[in-house]
Amino acid sequence: MRVECSKSVRLPGGFTYTVREARDDYPCFFCGSTIRRGTLYVEERFARVTRRYHYQCFNKVIPHHVKAVETFRGVVLCVER
């Protein structure tokens, strides 16, 4: 298995995950606290549904498919293929 890391990941079935910088304050779908403007978060999209997570919370929700990792370039999403 190889690990691929990037700012955006598309999984089979239509789920897309992207690391973004918050333009406004958003509630985290997992913990409910605020994702502050200017901070990095993970956006989940499926069909017309969009969910936003702190990247630390994202790792608790989806621990075995995609992992948000802090690097010297910022936060990236890593997936085993």
SEVEX-376160 format. One record per residue: residue number from 1; residue in three letters; chain; x, y, z of N, C-alpha, C in turn. Coordinates in Angstrom, 3 decimals. Layout:
+-----+------+-------+----------+----------+----------+----------+----------+----------+----------+----------+----------+
:  nr : rest : kette :     n.xx :     n.yy :     n.zz :    ca.xx :    ca.yy :    ca.zz :     c.xx :     c.yy :     c.zz :
+-----+------+-------+----------+----------+----------+----------+----------+----------+----------+----------+----------+
: NUM :  ala :     A :        X :        Y :        Z :        X :        Y :        Z :        X :        Y :        Z :
...
+-----+------+-------+----------+----------+----------+----------+----------+----------+----------+----------+----------+
***
This chain:
+-----+------+-------+----------+----------+----------+----------+----------+----------+----------+----------+----------+
:  nr : rest : kette :     n.xx :     n.yy :     n.zz :    ca.xx :    ca.yy :    ca.zz :     c.xx :     c.yy :     c.zz :
+-----+------+-------+----------+----------+----------+----------+----------+----------+----------+----------+----------+
:   1 :  met :     A :    0.843 :   -1.189 :    0.000 :    0.000 :    0.000 :    0.000 :    0.880 :    1.240 :    0.000 :
:   2 :  arg :     A :    0.427 :    2.249 :   -0.704 :    1.147 :    3.517 :   -0.714 :    0.260 :    4.595 :   -0.103 :
:   3 :  val :     A :    0.890 :    5.607 :    0.445 :    0.166 :    6.715 :    1.071 :    0.293 :    7.936 :    0.175 :
:   4 :  glu :     A :   -0.846 :    8.537 :   -0.161 :   -0.875 :    9.759 :   -0.961 :   -1.389 :   10.890 :   -0.082 :
:   5 :  cys :     A :   -0.731 :   12.044 :   -0.162 :   -1.135 :   13.199 :    0.636 :   -1.332 :   14.413 :   -0.260 :
:   6 :  ser :     A :   -2.413 :   15.153 :   -0.011 :   -2.689 :   16.375 :   -0.753 :   -3.716 :   17.196 :    0.021 :
:   7 :  lys :     A :   -4.070 :   18.354 :   -0.504 :   -5.055 :   19.233 :    0.134 :   -6.482 :   18.751 :   -0.111 :
:   8 :  ser :     A :   -6.667 :   17.896 :   -1.118 :   -8.005 :   17.418 :   -1.453 :   -7.947 :   15.939 :   -1.801 :
:   9 :  val :     A :   -8.945 :   15.180 :   -1.333 :   -9.012 :   13.741 :   -1.572 :  -10.428 :   13.386 :   -2.000 :
:  10 :  arg :     A :  -10.537 :   12.605 :   -3.057 :  -11.837 :   12.111 :   -3.509 :  -11.859 :   10.606 :   -3.302 :
:  11 :  leu :     A :  -12.871 :   10.122 :   -2.594 :  -12.993 :    8.690 :   -2.314 :  -14.054 :    8.069 :   -3.215 :
:  12 :  pro :     A :  -13.953 :    6.767 :   -3.451 :  -15.009 :    6.083 :   -4.198 :  -16.346 :    6.278 :   -3.479 :
:  13 :  gly :     A :  -17.387 :    6.467 :   -4.233 :  -18.697 :    6.681 :   -3.634 :  -19.103 :    8.151 :   -3.631 :
:  14 :  gly :     A :  -18.182 :    9.032 :   -4.001 :  -18.543 :   10.434 :   -4.143 :  -18.150 :   11.369 :   -3.021 :
:  15 :  phe :     A :  -17.537 :   10.862 :   -1.960 :  -17.114 :   11.743 :   -0.873 :  -15.855 :   12.497 :   -1.275 :
:  16 :  thr :     A :  -15.839 :   13.807 :   -1.007 :  -14.670 :   14.639 :   -1.256 :  -14.306 :   15.362 :    0.031 :
:  17 :  tyr :     A :  -13.021 :   15.337 :    0.378 :  -12.516 :   16.022 :    1.568 :  -11.453 :   17.016 :    1.130 :
:  18 :  thr :     A :  -11.546 :   18.241 :    1.673 :  -10.625 :   19.305 :    1.281 :  -10.207 :   20.094 :    2.511 :
:  19 :  val :     A :   -8.914 :   20.420 :    2.599 :   -8.431 :   21.312 :    3.651 :   -8.632 :   22.733 :    3.162 :
:  20 :  arg :     A :   -9.294 :   23.554 :    3.972 :   -9.570 :   24.942 :    3.605 :   -9.228 :   25.864 :    4.759 :
:  21 :  glu :     A :   -9.073 :   27.134 :    4.434 :   -8.929 :   28.175 :    5.451 :  -10.291 :   28.831 :    5.613 :
:  22 :  ala :     A :  -10.762 :   28.927 :    6.837 :  -12.106 :   29.446 :    7.109 :  -12.202 :   30.928 :    6.757 :
:  23 :  arg :     A :  -13.195 :   31.270 :    5.942 :  -13.462 :   32.667 :    5.599 :  -14.375 :   33.327 :    6.622 :
:  24 :  asp :     A :  -15.162 :   32.523 :    7.285 :  -16.076 :   32.969 :    8.342 :  -15.950 :   32.000 :    9.503 :
:  25 :  asp :     A :  -16.665 :   32.267 :   10.573 :  -16.756 :   31.315 :   11.678 :  -17.790 :   30.257 :   11.308 :
:  26 :  tyr :     A :  -17.442 :   28.987 :   11.530 :  -18.338 :   27.873 :   11.240 :  -18.404 :   26.967 :   12.452 :
:  27 :  pro :     A :  -19.526 :   26.271 :   12.667 :  -19.560 :   25.260 :   13.727 :  -18.932 :   23.964 :   13.224 :
:  28 :  cys :     A :  -18.178 :   23.305 :   14.087 :  -17.620 :   21.999 :   13.767 :  -18.737 :   20.965 :   13.865 :
:  29 :  phe :     A :  -18.885 :   20.131 :   12.843 :  -19.955 :   19.136 :   12.819 :  -19.778 :   18.099 :   13.920 :
:  30 :  phe :     A :  -18.540 :   17.835 :   14.335 :  -18.283 :   16.812 :   15.347 :  -18.450 :   17.347 :   16.770 :
:  31 :  cys :     A :  -17.705 :   18.395 :   17.121 :  -17.702 :   18.853 :   18.518 :  -18.644 :   20.028 :   18.775 :
:  32 :  gly :     A :  -19.071 :   20.703 :   17.714 :  -20.017 :   21.808 :   17.883 :  -19.385 :   23.148 :   18.214 :
:  33 :  ser :     A :  -18.098 :   23.181 :   18.553 :  -17.469 :   24.463 :   18.855 :  -17.108 :   25.172 :   17.544 :
:  34 :  thr :     A :  -16.702 :   26.408 :   17.652 :  -16.509 :   27.252 :   16.481 :  -15.162 :   27.010 :   15.808 :
:  35 :  ile :     A :  -15.204 :   26.891 :   14.487 :  -13.998 :   26.923 :   13.661 :  -13.799 :   28.396 :   13.343 :
:  36 :  arg :     A :  -12.770 :   28.998 :   13.890 :  -12.550 :   30.442 :   13.763 :  -12.062 :   30.835 :   12.371 :
:  37 :  arg :     A :  -12.480 :   32.014 :   11.956 :  -12.038 :   32.564 :   10.678 :  -10.503 :   32.605 :   10.641 :
:  38 :  gly :     A :   -9.921 :   32.176 :    9.527 :   -8.478 :   32.176 :    9.363 :   -7.788 :   30.885 :    9.758 :
:  39 :  thr :     A :   -8.513 :   29.959 :   10.386 :   -7.905 :   28.677 :   10.768 :   -8.198 :   27.624 :    9.705 :
:  40 :  leu :     A :   -7.390 :   26.576 :    9.700 :   -7.583 :   25.490 :    8.748 :   -8.605 :   24.493 :    9.276 :
:  41 :  tyr :     A :   -9.406 :   23.978 :    8.370 :  -10.401 :   22.966 :    8.721 :  -10.539 :   21.998 :    7.556 :
:  42 :  val :     A :  -11.243 :   20.889 :    7.782 :  -11.508 :   19.915 :    6.728 :  -12.972 :   20.008 :    6.342 :
:  43 :  glu :     A :  -13.207 :   20.140 :    5.053 :  -14.571 :   20.198 :    4.527 :  -14.907 :   18.854 :    3.892 :
:  44 :  glu :     A :  -16.061 :   18.318 :    4.255 :  -16.549 :   17.066 :    3.678 :  -17.731 :   17.403 :    2.779 :
:  45 :  arg :     A :  -17.697 :   16.901 :    1.551 :  -18.825 :   17.101 :    0.626 :  -19.281 :   15.757 :    0.090 :
:  46 :  phe :     A :  -20.591 :   15.598 :    0.083 :  -21.210 :   14.429 :   -0.520 :  -22.563 :   14.871 :   -1.038 :
:  47 :  ala :     A :  -22.780 :   14.702 :   -2.334 :  -23.995 :   15.177 :   -2.978 :  -24.152 :   16.677 :   -2.683 :
:  48 :  arg :     A :  -25.198 :   17.065 :   -2.015 :  -25.404 :   18.483 :   -1.683 :  -25.114 :   18.796 :   -0.227 :
:  49 :  val :     A :  -24.558 :   17.850 :    0.494 :  -24.284 :   18.021 :    1.926 :  -22.835 :   18.457 :    2.119 :
:  50 :  thr :     A :  -22.637 :   19.503 :    2.926 :  -21.298 :   19.971 :    3.282 :  -21.184 :   19.967 :    4.798 :
:  51 :  arg :     A :  -20.134 :   19.335 :    5.295 :  -19.850 :   19.329 :    6.733 :  -18.438 :   19.852 :    6.936 :
:  52 :  arg :     A :  -18.248 :   20.601 :    8.024 :  -16.934 :   21.167 :    8.335 :  -16.472 :   20.651 :    9.685 :
:  53 :  tyr :     A :  -15.167 :   20.317 :    9.769 :  -14.587 :   19.766 :   10.990 :  -13.272 :   20.480 :   11.309 :
:  54 :  his :     A :  -12.987 :   20.678 :   12.610 :  -11.606 :   20.978 :   12.979 :  -10.801 :   19.789 :   12.466 :
:  55 :  tyr :     A :   -9.583 :   19.998 :   12.019 :   -8.858 :   18.841 :   11.481 :   -8.571 :   17.805 :   12.563 :
:  56 :  gln :     A :   -8.460 :   18.235 :   13.834 :   -8.271 :   17.270 :   14.917 :   -9.538 :   16.432 :   15.113 :
:  57 :  cys :     A :  -10.698 :   17.066 :   15.011 :  -11.974 :   16.344 :   15.137 :  -12.180 :   15.401 :   13.958 :
:  58 :  phe :     A :  -11.770 :   15.820 :   12.779 :  -11.902 :   14.989 :   11.586 :  -11.210 :   13.644 :   11.779 :
:  59 :  asn :     A :  -10.048 :   13.652 :   12.424 :   -9.322 :   12.404 :   12.664 :  -10.062 :   11.481 :   13.617 :
:  60 :  lys :     A :  -10.926 :   12.011 :   14.458 :  -11.726 :   11.178 :   15.361 :  -12.932 :   10.584 :   14.636 :
:  61 :  val :     A :  -13.456 :   11.308 :   13.660 :  -14.650 :   10.872 :   12.937 :  -14.306 :    9.806 :   11.912 :
:  62 :  ile :     A :  -13.232 :   10.009 :   11.164 :  -12.863 :    9.104 :   10.078 :  -11.424 :    8.648 :   10.287 :
:  63 :  pro :     A :  -11.167 :    7.834 :   11.296 :   -9.787 :    7.486 :   11.626 :   -9.139 :    6.466 :   10.692 :
:  64 :  his :     A :   -9.921 :    5.731 :    9.912 :   -9.335 :    4.635 :    9.155 :   -9.319 :    4.864 :    7.637 :
:  65 :  his :     A :   -9.964 :    5.895 :    7.141 :   -9.977 :    6.131 :    5.698 :   -8.983 :    7.221 :    5.288 :
:  66 :  val :     A :   -9.157 :    8.386 :    5.867 :   -8.359 :    9.560 :    5.524 :   -7.877 :   10.184 :    6.828 :
:  67 :  lys :     A :   -6.652 :   10.668 :    6.846 :   -6.082 :   11.260 :    8.059 :   -5.603 :   12.669 :    7.744 :
:  68 :  ala :     A :   -5.960 :   13.634 :    8.578 :   -5.437 :   14.993 :    8.460 :   -4.131 :   15.053 :    9.233 :
:  69 :  val :     A :   -3.073 :   15.498 :    8.555 :   -1.729 :   15.494 :    9.126 :   -1.127 :   16.892 :    9.023 :
:  70 :  glu :     A :   -0.547 :   17.372 :   10.140 :    0.168 :   18.648 :   10.119 :    1.566 :   18.421 :    9.564 :
:  71 :  thr :     A :    1.946 :   19.209 :    8.574 :    3.285 :   19.142 :    7.994 :    3.878 :   20.542 :    7.971 :
:  72 :  phe :     A :    5.092 :   20.653 :    7.490 :    5.716 :   21.969 :    7.374 :    4.986 :   22.831 :    6.339 :
:  73 :  arg :     A :    4.221 :   22.205 :    5.426 :    3.437 :   22.933 :    4.422 :    2.049 :   23.316 :    4.935 :
:  74 :  gly :     A :    1.707 :   22.886 :    6.117 :    0.363 :   23.087 :    6.644 :   -0.304 :   21.747 :    6.826 :
:  75 :  val :     A :   -1.608 :   21.736 :    6.845 :   -2.374 :   20.496 :    7.028 :   -2.654 :   19.888 :    5.663 :
:  76 :  val :     A :   -2.413 :   18.585 :    5.539 :   -2.737 :   17.831 :    4.336 :   -3.542 :   16.594 :    4.710 :
:  77 :  leu :     A :   -4.234 :   16.041 :    3.748 :   -5.005 :   14.813 :    3.935 :   -4.230 :   13.659 :    3.330 :
:  78 :  cys :     A :   -4.076 :   12.589 :    4.089 :   -3.343 :   11.416 :    3.611 :   -4.283 :   10.209 :    3.575 :
:  79 :  val :     A :   -4.190 :    9.456 :    2.489 :   -5.028 :    8.278 :    2.316 :   -4.158 :    7.144 :    1.805 :
:  80 :  glu :     A :   -4.423 :    5.916 :    2.288 :   -3.727 :    4.730 :    1.782 :   -4.459 :    4.224 :    0.560 :
:  81 :  arg :     A :   -3.717 :    3.980 :   -0.489 :   -4.339 :    3.485 :   -1.735 :   -3.745 :    2.143 :   -2.094 :
+-----+------+-------+----------+----------+----------+----------+----------+----------+----------+----------+----------+
***
